Amino acid sequence: MLKFQKINSILSEMYIIKIKVLTSDDTYLTVNKNQIIININLDYKYNVSQLIERLTKIKLPSMGNVCIDLIDYKDKFLFQVLLEILFANYAKKYSKKGNNNKQDIVIYFLGEINEDKNRQISLLNSVYWAKYIADLDSLDDGTPESICKLVKNHFIVDKKVKVNIIDEINLKKMNLNLLSSVGQGSINKPYLLELSFTNNPNSNETIALIGKGVTFDAGGYALKNSDSIRTMRLDKCGGASAIAIFDYLVKNNSILNIVVAVPLCENTITANSILPSQVIKSYSGKTVQIDNPDAEGRLILADTMSYIQSKYNIQTLITLATLTGSITITLGKYMAGLFSNDRKFAKNFMIHSNKVGDEVWELPIHWQNTRSILSSELGDITNAPIKKYGGSSQAAAFLQEFITNETKFIHLDIGGTGVSDNRATGSMVKGIINFLNNGKEGGYYDKKGK
């Protein structure tokens, strides 16, 4: 989402950006002719997310030509600091405003960009591409079909990537009934987007990343109120992040085998929408009683999880979703909720994710949560128990019922961290990438260079 271009000399109309590290807590800009100096303290007490928040609030002046001299940024950490500031200021955001047709800003640089710096740029581009996709208008650019076309065109020239798009007719033929049922009430029909990248010939194991892609969630017959419905085009944040993560792994030739699946649909109200207490047979064969049409995210994830596990040799499965509002009661807007069937696996993920500023906290899937979602009167399982204690854990317990015994499972609830002020945040893009690449990206955020 930001373009970088090499130059051999600095032109007179260019502004050079430098960073001066302070020991005081002040943050301010110094402008000297064609030079802008960012004066900032780079210390933080708890987590690098504190620093990232400060960096993204720094406002640079609007400039036509921005230049950086890479001699000033030999240190990986300092270069990462610079990138966080540049992307926050100059990366293009999705908009339909009349003045949004201006060209992307190009960042000019003196020197050579090595492999690490290319990866650092790519990492931030992935975060901002996730934001861009999630922000797309559900009227046209952000419908299930439009997103499928966007992603297919993006990967069309890459022979290492396989793109499989399943439309509504085939969803029904394949018995992906939970996904097709959620989307059947909308004029914009549901799809399942499936991306695969096989790049580790020494392993027959595949990692699965499944992101929720509800392109607009009105709540169905459990209609949302006017306050919460306003931002519901952003209920596809998990799916957008999954697509951007996949793009990063492909571009940087990560040595792994991965499949990304994004169930795409709208949850609206029409004569064909799901009614409360209806029972739907899932892809796995389990019957699901729909006690809350607004608990649709877990339905489309469940079918997708079952389908992917039946098709690939999945050893690790991660779900990423703006799944529950109740996660904000537990963790606020500051951390994503992490649920897992393997404590050691969860701890390893948490270390790698926190390292790059995507803070997560492990929460339990208690046996009482599991018992509550198995309390359905008419089906094998309910999507919303009558007793709603621990809503986020109940949602995770529902998903866990669709995991095979051999699969390590992590569910990330970004209901709090995924959205800020009617804009997507790109939550968990960096965290998941750093985890899947065994900590390689973590070094960019390590001030001590470890």
FENSULDA-V237789 format. One record per residue. N is the residue number from 1. RES is the residue in one letter. SS is DSSP state (helix for helix, strand for strand, loop for the rest). PSI is psi in whole degrees, -180 to 180 (999 if undefined). D_FIRST is the distance of its C-alpha to the first C-alpha in Angstrom with 1 decimal. Layout:
n->{N & N}
res->{RES & RES}
ss->{SS & SS}
psi->{PSI & PSI}
d_first->{D_FIRST & D_FIRST}
//
This chain:
n->{1 & 2 & 3 & 4 & 5 & 6 & 7 & 8 & 9 & 10 & 11 & 12 & 13 & 14 & 15 & 16 & 17 & 18 & 19 & 20 & 21 & 22 & 23 & 24 & 25 & 26 & 27 & 28 & 29 & 30 & 31 & 32 & 33 & 34 & 35 & 36 & 37 & 38 & 39 & 40 & 41 & 42 & 43 & 44 & 45 & 46 & 47 & 48 & 49 & 50 & 51 & 52 & 53 & 54 & 55 & 56 & 57 & 58 & 59 & 60 & 61 & 62 & 63 & 64 & 65 & 66 & 67 & 68 & 69 & 70 & 71 & 72 & 73 & 74 & 75 & 76 & 77 & 78 & 79 & 80 & 81 & 82 & 83 & 84 & 85 & 86 & 87 & 88 & 89 & 90 & 91 & 92 & 93 & 94 & 95 & 96 & 97 & 98 & 99 & 100 & 101 & 102 & 103 & 104 & 105 & 106 & 107 & 108 & 109 & 110 & 111 & 112 & 113 & 114 & 115 & 116 & 117 & 118 & 119 & 120 & 121 & 122 & 123 & 124 & 125 & 126 & 127 & 128 & 129 & 130 & 131 & 132 & 133 & 134 & 135 & 136 & 137 & 138 & 139 & 140 & 141 & 142 & 143 & 144 & 145 & 146 & 147 & 148 & 149 & 150 & 151 & 152 & 153 & 154 & 155 & 156 & 157 & 158 & 159 & 160 & 161 & 162 & 163 & 164 & 165 & 166 & 167 & 168 & 169 & 170 & 171 & 172 & 173 & 174 & 175 & 176 & 177 & 178 & 179 & 180 & 181 & 182 & 183 & 184 & 185 & 186 & 187 & 188 & 189 & 190 & 191 & 192 & 193 & 194 & 195 & 196 & 197 & 198 & 199 & 200 & 201 & 202 & 203 & 204 & 205 & 206 & 207 & 208 & 209 & 210 & 211 & 212 & 213 & 214 & 215 & 216 & 217 & 218 & 219 & 220 & 221 & 222 & 223 & 224 & 225 & 226 & 227 & 228 & 229 & 230 & 231 & 232 & 233 & 234 & 235 & 236 & 237 & 238 & 239 & 240 & 241 & 242 & 243 & 244 & 245 & 246 & 247 & 248 & 249 & 250 & 251 & 252 & 253 & 254 & 255 & 256 & 257 & 258 & 259 & 260 & 261 & 262 & 263 & 264 & 265 & 266 & 267 & 268 & 269 & 270 & 271 & 272 & 273 & 274 & 275 & 276 & 277 & 278 & 279 & 280 & 281 & 282 & 283 & 284 & 285 & 286 & 287 & 288 & 289 & 290 & 291 & 292 & 293 & 294 & 295 & 296 & 297 & 298 & 299 & 300 & 301 & 302 & 303 & 304 & 305 & 306 & 307 & 308 & 309 & 310 & 311 & 312 & 313 & 314 & 315 & 316 & 317 & 318 & 319 & 320 & 321 & 322 & 323 & 324 & 325 & 326 & 327 & 328 & 329 & 330 & 331 & 332 & 333 & 334 & 335 & 336 & 337 & 338 & 339 & 340 & 341 & 342 & 343 & 344 & 345 & 346 & 347 & 348 & 349 & 350 & 351 & 352 & 353 & 354 & 355 & 356 & 357 & 358 & 359 & 360 & 361 & 362 & 363 & 364 & 365 & 366 & 367 & 368 & 369 & 370 & 371 & 372 & 373 & 374 & 375 & 376 & 377 & 378 & 379 & 380 & 381 & 382 & 383 & 384 & 385 & 386 & 387 & 388 & 389 & 390 & 391 & 392 & 393 & 394 & 395 & 396 & 397 & 398 & 399 & 400 & 401 & 402 & 403 & 404 & 405 & 406 & 407 & 408 & 409 & 410 & 411 & 412 & 413 & 414 & 415 & 416 & 417 & 418 & 419 & 420 & 421 & 422 & 423 & 424 & 425 & 426 & 427 & 428 & 429 & 430 & 431 & 432 & 433 & 434 & 435 & 436 & 437 & 438 & 439 & 440 & 441 & 442 & 443 & 444 & 445 & 446 & 447 & 448 & 449 & 450}
res->{M & L & K & F & Q & K & I & N & S & I & L & S & E & M & Y & I & I & K & I & K & V & L & T & S & D & D & T & Y & L & T & V & N & K & N & Q & I & I & I & N & I & N & L & D & Y & K & Y & N & V & S & Q & L & I & E & R & L & T & K & I & K & L & P & S & M & G & N & V & C & I & D & L & I & D & Y & K & D & K & F & L & F & Q & V & L & L & E & I & L & F & A & N & Y & A & K & K & Y & S & K & K & G & N & N & N & K & Q & D & I & V & I & Y & F & L & G & E & I & N & E & D & K & N & R & Q & I & S & L & L & N & S & V & Y & W & A & K & Y & I & A & D & L & D & S & L & D & D & G & T & P & E & S & I & C & K & L & V & K & N & H & F & I & V & D & K & K & V & K & V & N & I & I & D & E & I & N & L & K & K & M & N & L & N & L & L & S & S & V & G & Q & G & S & I & N & K & P & Y & L & L & E & L & S & F & T & N & N & P & N & S & N & E & T & I & A & L & I & G & K & G & V & T & F & D & A & G & G & Y & A & L & K & N & S & D & S & I & R & T & M & R & L & D & K & C & G & G & A & S & A & I & A & I & F & D & Y & L & V & K & N & N & S & I & L & N & I & V & V & A & V & P & L & C & E & N & T & I & T & A & N & S & I & L & P & S & Q & V & I & K & S & Y & S & G & K & T & V & Q & I & D & N & P & D & A & E & G & R & L & I & L & A & D & T & M & S & Y & I & Q & S & K & Y & N & I & Q & T & L & I & T & L & A & T & L & T & G & S & I & T & I & T & L & G & K & Y & M & A & G & L & F & S & N & D & R & K & F & A & K & N & F & M & I & H & S & N & K & V & G & D & E & V & W & E & L & P & I & H & W & Q & N & T & R & S & I & L & S & S & E & L & G & D & I & T & N & A & P & I & K & K & Y & G & G & S & S & Q & A & A & A & F & L & Q & E & F & I & T & N & E & T & K & F & I & H & L & D & I & G & G & T & G & V & S & D & N & R & A & T & G & S & M & V & K & G & I & I & N & F & L & N & N & G & K & E & G & G & Y & Y & D & K & K & G & K}
ss->{loop & loop & strand & strand & strand & strand & loop & loop & loop & loop & loop & loop & loop & loop & strand & strand & strand & strand & strand & strand & strand & loop & loop & loop & loop & loop & loop & strand & strand & strand & strand & strand & loop & loop & strand & strand & strand & strand & strand & strand & loop & loop & loop & loop & loop & loop & loop & helix & helix & helix & helix & helix & helix & helix & helix & helix & loop & loop & loop & loop & loop & loop & loop & loop & loop & strand & strand & strand & strand & helix & helix & helix & helix & loop & loop & helix & helix & helix & helix & helix & helix & helix & helix & helix & helix & helix & helix & helix & helix & helix & loop & loop & loop & loop & loop & loop & loop & loop & loop & loop & loop & loop & loop & loop & loop & strand & strand & strand & strand & strand & loop & loop & loop & loop & helix & helix & helix & helix & helix & helix & helix & helix & helix & helix & helix & helix & helix & helix & helix & helix & helix & helix & helix & helix & helix & loop & loop & loop & loop & loop & loop & loop & loop & helix & helix & helix & helix & helix & helix & helix & helix & helix & helix & helix & helix & loop & loop & loop & loop & loop & strand & strand & strand & strand & strand & strand & loop & helix & helix & helix & helix & helix & helix & loop & loop & loop & helix & helix & helix & helix & helix & helix & helix & loop & loop & loop & loop & loop & loop & loop & strand & strand & strand & strand & strand & strand & strand & strand & loop & loop & loop & loop & loop & loop & loop & strand & strand & strand & strand & strand & strand & loop & strand & strand & strand & strand & strand & loop & loop & loop & loop & loop & loop & loop & loop & loop & loop & loop & helix & helix & helix & helix & helix & helix & helix & helix & helix & helix & helix & helix & helix & helix & helix & helix & helix & helix & helix & helix & helix & helix & helix & loop & loop & loop & loop & loop & strand & strand & strand & strand & strand & strand & strand & strand & strand & strand & strand & loop & loop & loop & loop & loop & loop & loop & loop & loop & loop & strand & strand & strand & strand & loop & loop & loop & loop & loop & strand & strand & strand & strand & loop & loop & loop & loop & loop & loop & helix & helix & helix & helix & helix & helix & helix & helix & helix & helix & helix & helix & helix & helix & helix & loop & loop & strand & strand & strand & strand & strand & strand & strand & strand & loop & loop & loop & loop & loop & helix & helix & helix & helix & helix & loop & loop & loop & loop & strand & strand & strand & strand & strand & loop & loop & helix & helix & helix & helix & helix & helix & helix & helix & helix & helix & helix & helix & helix & loop & loop & loop & loop & strand & strand & strand & loop & loop & loop & loop & helix & helix & helix & helix & helix & helix & helix & loop & loop & loop & loop & loop & loop & loop & strand & strand & loop & loop & loop & loop & loop & loop & loop & loop & helix & helix & helix & helix & helix & helix & helix & helix & helix & helix & loop & loop & loop & loop & loop & loop & loop & strand & strand & strand & strand & strand & strand & loop & loop & loop & loop & loop & strand & strand & loop & loop & strand & strand & loop & loop & loop & loop & helix & helix & helix & helix & helix & helix & helix & helix & loop & loop & loop & loop & helix & helix & helix & helix & helix & loop & loop & loop & loop & loop}
psi->{-9 & 139 & 139 & 135 & 133 & 142 & 162 & -21 & 157 & 129 & 158 & -29 & 5 & 147 & 123 & 132 & 127 & 159 & 129 & 122 & 125 & 161 & -19 & 171 & 3 & 151 & 122 & 162 & 143 & 124 & 118 & 103 & -111 & 25 & 131 & 121 & 124 & 112 & 118 & 147 & 126 & 11 & 153 & 153 & -43 & -55 & 152 & -18 & -30 & -44 & -44 & -40 & -43 & -41 & -42 & -10 & -7 & 125 & 114 & 151 & 152 & 123 & 147 & -45 & 113 & 134 & 144 & 140 & 114 & -14 & -31 & -10 & 44 & -32 & 127 & -40 & -45 & -36 & -38 & -40 & -47 & -45 & -41 & -41 & -46 & -46 & -40 & -30 & -37 & -11 & 136 & 133 & 150 & 133 & 153 & 16 & 149 & -25 & 18 & 13 & 4 & 153 & 156 & 142 & 138 & 132 & 117 & 148 & 147 & 133 & -171 & 133 & 113 & -176 & -43 & -46 & -36 & -41 & -37 & -43 & -44 & -38 & -47 & -35 & -37 & -41 & -45 & -23 & -38 & -43 & -44 & -48 & -44 & -32 & -13 & 141 & 128 & -11 & -41 & -62 & -28 & 27 & 163 & -45 & -42 & -40 & -40 & -44 & -43 & -48 & -40 & -44 & -33 & -38 & 6 & -29 & -6 & 107 & -14 & -13 & 133 & 130 & 125 & 123 & 121 & 119 & 179 & -41 & -45 & -27 & -43 & -41 & -35 & 2 & 31 & 65 & -30 & -44 & -48 & -34 & -40 & -41 & -6 & -18 & -6 & 152 & -26 & 107 & 156 & 155 & 158 & 119 & 126 & 123 & 133 & 144 & 112 & 108 & 19 & 88 & -14 & 3 & 140 & 11 & 146 & 137 & 138 & 132 & 118 & 121 & 134 & 129 & 54 & 108 & -21 & 132 & 99 & -13 & -5 & -142 & -4 & 64 & 134 & 159 & 173 & -25 & -49 & -25 & -20 & -35 & 14 & -1 & -17 & 11 & 7 & 15 & -41 & -44 & -41 & -43 & -39 & -42 & -44 & -38 & -46 & -44 & -43 & -46 & -38 & -48 & -32 & 13 & 44 & 139 & 87 & 169 & 122 & 145 & 131 & 130 & 132 & 105 & 123 & 128 & 171 & 149 & 94 & -176 & 118 & -177 & -21 & 0 & 156 & 139 & 146 & 141 & 0 & 149 & 126 & 136 & 123 & 171 & -34 & -16 & -17 & 142 & 138 & 123 & 124 & 93 & -13 & 106 & -16 & 2 & 55 & -24 & -43 & -27 & -49 & -31 & -41 & -48 & -42 & -41 & -46 & -44 & -47 & -41 & -28 & -24 & -33 & 163 & 83 & 124 & -26 & 128 & 126 & 130 & 144 & 118 & 144 & 77 & -41 & 146 & -25 & -16 & -27 & -24 & -35 & -47 & 2 & -151 & 17 & -26 & 149 & 147 & 132 & 127 & 140 & 160 & 10 & 108 & -41 & -43 & -43 & -42 & -42 & -43 & -45 & -40 & -48 & -37 & -45 & -30 & -32 & 12 & -1 & 89 & 133 & 159 & 132 & 132 & 158 & 152 & 93 & 152 & -25 & -34 & -44 & -43 & -36 & -37 & -10 & 13 & 17 & 140 & -34 & -24 & -179 & -27 & 150 & 147 & -7 & 97 & 154 & -44 & 113 & 32 & 133 & 57 & -40 & -39 & -34 & -42 & -42 & -38 & -38 & -48 & -39 & -25 & -13 & 18 & 134 & 159 & -29 & -11 & 128 & 133 & 132 & 131 & 129 & 115 & 109 & 30 & -25 & -39 & -15 & -22 & 140 & 119 & 49 & 27 & 147 & 153 & -13 & 26 & 133 & 2 & -52 & -39 & -47 & -40 & -46 & -37 & -48 & -28 & 19 & 39 & 6 & -44 & -20 & -30 & -24 & -23 & 11 & 110 & -29 & -3 & 21 & 999}
d_first->{0.0 & 3.8 & 6.7 & 10.0 & 13.3 & 16.8 & 19.7 & 23.3 & 24.4 & 23.3 & 23.9 & 25.8 & 23.3 & 20.6 & 20.3 & 20.5 & 19.3 & 21.7 & 22.5 & 26.1 & 27.2 & 29.9 & 32.6 & 33.0 & 30.9 & 29.8 & 26.2 & 26.1 & 24.7 & 26.9 & 26.3 & 28.4 & 28.2 & 24.9 & 24.2 & 22.6 & 23.8 & 22.5 & 25.7 & 25.3 & 27.2 & 25.2 & 28.0 & 27.8 & 30.7 & 29.6 & 26.2 & 23.0 & 21.5 & 23.7 & 22.1 & 18.5 & 19.7 & 21.1 & 18.1 & 15.8 & 18.7 & 18.9 & 18.3 & 17.6 & 19.0 & 17.1 & 17.0 & 16.4 & 16.3 & 15.3 & 16.9 & 17.6 & 20.6 & 20.2 & 23.9 & 23.3 & 21.0 & 23.1 & 23.2 & 20.5 & 20.9 & 20.5 & 17.4 & 15.9 & 17.2 & 15.6 & 12.0 & 12.8 & 13.8 & 11.1 & 8.3 & 11.0 & 11.7 & 9.0 & 5.6 & 6.3 & 8.6 & 10.6 & 13.8 & 16.8 & 18.1 & 19.7 & 17.9 & 14.3 & 14.5 & 13.5 & 11.3 & 7.9 & 9.3 & 10.0 & 11.3 & 14.5 & 16.5 & 20.2 & 21.3 & 20.3 & 17.4 & 19.3 & 18.6 & 18.2 & 15.7 & 13.6 & 13.9 & 13.1 & 9.7 & 9.2 & 10.7 & 8.4 & 5.3 & 8.0 & 9.1 & 6.4 & 6.3 & 10.0 & 10.1 & 8.8 & 11.4 & 14.0 & 13.8 & 14.6 & 18.1 & 20.9 & 22.8 & 20.9 & 17.2 & 17.7 & 21.1 & 22.0 & 22.4 & 19.2 & 17.1 & 19.3 & 18.7 & 14.9 & 15.1 & 18.0 & 16.4 & 13.3 & 16.0 & 18.7 & 18.9 & 18.9 & 22.6 & 22.3 & 20.9 & 23.3 & 22.3 & 25.1 & 25.1 & 28.3 & 29.3 & 31.8 & 34.8 & 34.1 & 33.1 & 36.7 & 38.3 & 36.8 & 37.9 & 34.5 & 36.4 & 34.7 & 31.3 & 33.0 & 35.2 & 32.5 & 30.8 & 34.0 & 34.4 & 31.4 & 31.1 & 27.7 & 29.0 & 27.8 & 26.1 & 25.5 & 22.4 & 23.2 & 21.1 & 23.0 & 22.4 & 25.6 & 25.3 & 28.3 & 31.5 & 33.6 & 33.0 & 33.8 & 32.1 & 28.9 & 26.6 & 25.7 & 22.8 & 23.4 & 21.1 & 22.6 & 21.2 & 23.4 & 21.6 & 24.2 & 27.0 & 30.0 & 32.1 & 34.4 & 38.0 & 37.1 & 35.3 & 33.1 & 34.0 & 32.4 & 30.6 & 28.9 & 28.2 & 25.9 & 22.9 & 23.7 & 20.8 & 19.1 & 21.6 & 19.2 & 17.1 & 18.8 & 18.1 & 14.4 & 14.3 & 16.6 & 14.5 & 11.4 & 14.2 & 15.7 & 12.7 & 12.6 & 16.4 & 16.5 & 14.2 & 16.2 & 19.4 & 20.7 & 24.4 & 25.0 & 25.8 & 23.7 & 23.7 & 21.3 & 22.9 & 21.7 & 24.6 & 23.4 & 25.8 & 26.9 & 29.7 & 31.7 & 35.4 & 37.5 & 40.8 & 39.1 & 37.3 & 38.4 & 41.5 & 42.4 & 44.7 & 43.8 & 43.7 & 41.2 & 41.6 & 38.4 & 37.3 & 39.0 & 42.3 & 42.3 & 43.1 & 41.1 & 42.6 & 40.2 & 41.4 & 38.2 & 36.1 & 33.4 & 33.2 & 31.4 & 28.5 & 30.9 & 32.5 & 29.6 & 28.5 & 32.2 & 32.6 & 29.3 & 30.5 & 33.9 & 32.6 & 30.3 & 33.1 & 35.5 & 33.5 & 32.2 & 33.8 & 31.8 & 32.7 & 29.8 & 28.3 & 25.7 & 25.1 & 22.4 & 23.1 & 23.4 & 27.0 & 29.4 & 29.8 & 32.6 & 30.3 & 29.6 & 33.4 & 33.4 & 30.3 & 29.0 & 25.3 & 25.0 & 25.3 & 24.8 & 28.1 & 28.8 & 31.6 & 33.0 & 36.1 & 36.1 & 36.3 & 35.7 & 32.6 & 31.3 & 32.1 & 30.2 & 27.1 & 27.5 & 27.9 & 24.7 & 22.6 & 24.1 & 23.5 & 19.7 & 20.2 & 20.1 & 23.8 & 26.0 & 29.7 & 32.0 & 34.1 & 37.1 & 37.9 & 41.5 & 44.2 & 45.0 & 41.5 & 42.1 & 45.6 & 44.4 & 42.0 & 44.9 & 47.1 & 46.6 & 49.8 & 48.9 & 46.3 & 45.5 & 42.8 & 41.6 & 38.0 & 39.2 & 42.4 & 44.8 & 44.8 & 41.2 & 41.5 & 38.5 & 36.2 & 33.2 & 35.5 & 37.1 & 33.9 & 33.3 & 36.9 & 36.4 & 33.5 & 35.6 & 38.3 & 36.2 & 35.6 & 38.1 & 40.1 & 38.6 & 34.9 & 33.4 & 31.5 & 29.0 & 27.9 & 25.3 & 25.8 & 22.8 & 24.7 & 24.5 & 21.3 & 18.9 & 19.1 & 19.4 & 20.6 & 19.6 & 15.9 & 14.7 & 14.3 & 12.9 & 16.4 & 17.7 & 14.7 & 15.5 & 19.2 & 19.6 & 17.8 & 20.0 & 23.0 & 22.5 & 22.1 & 25.2 & 23.8 & 22.0 & 18.9 & 21.5 & 22.6 & 19.4 & 20.6 & 24.2 & 25.6 & 28.7 & 26.8 & 28.6}
//
